[in-house]
Each structure stands twice: as C-alpha cells, then as structure tokens.
Amino acid sequence: MKKEDIPFLNQLAEAFEEAEEKLEQAYKDKNHEMFDKSKKFILQVQKKIAEVVK
C-alpha cells in the first residue's frame, strides 16, 4: 500500500459508515429498494478497499 492511498481509504471508510447507517435505516423502515442500494454500495466499497490493499 502506498502512502497516497491513505486519504482514499479514509474517504472509503467514511462512505462505508454512511452507507451502513442508510442500510440500518432502510431495514428499520422496511424499505427494500434503499436496503438493496445500500447493500450494493457497501459491497462496492469493500471491493475498492480490497483492490487498494493488494
């Protein structure tokens, strides 16, 4: 991992936290569409983090 990747990873982590909050709210509201969108976004963030860490 390069030093210049750290800000990018921080940004991804913040996006991950925000998406988790939206996922939780969608679950509470039984909003299936928002739940699916949030879940997909979280999976995309995880994939990006894995790519940078390699």
MARVEX-753401 format. One record per residue: x, y, z of N, C-alpha, C, CB in turn. Coordinates in steps of 0.02 Angstrom, whole numbers, plus 50000, padded with zeros to 5 digits. Glycine has a CB too. Layout:
REM MARVEX-753401
XYZXYZXYZXYZ...
REM end
This chain:
REM MARVEX-753401
500424994150000500005000050000500445006250000499525000050061500235011149961500625017249955500355022550003500605019849884500785027150021500595032550066500025036750037501195036950082500025037649971499505041749940498825038149939499705043449869498805031749955498175028049958497795029350023498315020549951498135031850074497825032850139497225037550137498335035450188497275043550106496685047850103496095044550066496855054350068496255040750014495735037249977495395032050021496025033949915495785028350060495495023450105495085026750160496045019150136495305032450184494915036150234494235038250205495295042350258494245040650143493625042550109493165036550101493785045750041493445030950082493035024850075492745022750142493455019250045493135023250195492895021350261492315025750283493465021750313492365032250269491815036850286491195035150245492025044150273491285033650182490715031750140490405025250165490945031050066490825020750188490605014350215490165015450276491205009950232490385019850321489995021350381489315024450363490385026150426489315029050316488695032250295488215027150264488835037950245488485022850223488075017750191487785012850243488485013850138488175011350293487945006850346487355010050383488515005350396487385016550395486835020050429486205019850385487025027350445486295020850320485725020650274485435013650270485935023050204485865008650271485645001750269485225000150331486244996950265485465002250388485105001050451484415004550450485515003450511484405010850426483775014550423483285011350374483905021750403483535009050318483115005750268482824999350298483515004150204483224995750337482974989650369482414991250418483554986050405482524996450459482014998450508481375000750474482275004150552481445004250417480865006850380480565001650333481075012950341480874995850329480664990550283480644993050211479974987750304481144997150195481214999950127481694995450089481475007550129481414990750052481814985750018482264988749964481364980449988482014993649928482404996749875483025000249903481975001849835482945004149955483515007649985483985002650018483265012850038483714997350047484124992250078484584989050025483694986850112484294987249968484684984149915485214988949888484234981849858485044995349878485525000249854486095001149903485175007049841485935001549967486445002450018486904996250022486125003750087486594990450018486984984250020487474983849961486524978150020487224985549902487664985449843488224990449849487254986949780488074996349876488595001449885489124999049934488285008049909488914995949989489394993350038489844988150006489014990350099489564983849966489964978649932490464981849884489504973749895490264987249850490724990749805491294993849844490344996149765491144996849901491664999949943492144994549967491345003650003491884988849989492314983450011492784981149955491894977550036492514980749894492914978649837493474983649824492474977749775493314990149827493824995349815494364995049868493495002349815494174994149930494674993649984495124987649972494314993050054494844982049953495244976049939495734977249882494784970049922495504980949831495954982349775496544986749796495564985849720496424991649838496954996249859497444992649906496655002449894497184988349948497614984949997498084979949964497184981350049497884977049908498304972149874498944974949853497954969249815
REM end
